[in-house]
């Protein structure tokens, strides 16, 4: 049976789940992004992400369960897309569905995203969603989506 993936506004109650997802050492290794302890996470997310109206932020729901988040922020004159999928939700197309839904809602182009060569699942998600490789810095592969949503 297919999984229903939807995006909704982030609720403060989602943050505890997001925090637990980013504390997963395997996920931090795949993303090549250091986990923040609980205190640092909560001093970052509410004042810097939730309180910034320009930042696109959505909770990813998979069959109604919080699977994690997708964000877009401005960086170096580009929209920059980032997403996280909790361990229990990986490998089932949830990331691809969430990124597809997000790029339909985000008008900013070009839209960039990055993934490390050590994270083939994320590289596949970006390719399936129409992102093209535009560069490589060390082991970081930079992708760009230039066309607006159809």
C-alpha positions, 0 to 999 in steps of 0.5 A: 500500500502506498504511503501518503506524504504531505507537508504542513506548517511546523508545530512547536510539538514537532521540534522534539521529534526533529531533535531526536532525528538529528541526534541519530549518529547514522543520519548525522554521518550521512548528512555530514552535519554534526548533531546538536545536543538538545539544548543547542537544538532548541536554542537554534530552531525556535529563534532562528528558524521558526521565527524567520518568516522568510524561511520556508519550513514544513513538517513532512508527514508520512501517513500522518506521522511526523517523518521530519522536515524540509526547509528552504532559506536564502543563501548567496542569492540562491534558495537553498533546500535542506531536508531530513528524514527520520531513520524509521521513514527512510527507503520508502520514497518519503524524501522524494515525495516531500522534496517534490512537494516542497519544490512545487511550493517554493517559487525561488529559482535557482534552488540549490541543494547539497548532498555528499557522495557518501549519501547515495539515497539523498543524491537519488532524491535530488536527481528524481526531483529534477536537480542537476549537478552543477559542482563538486567541492571535496566530497560535497555534490552541489545540485541546482533546480533552475526551472520553475514548477510547471 
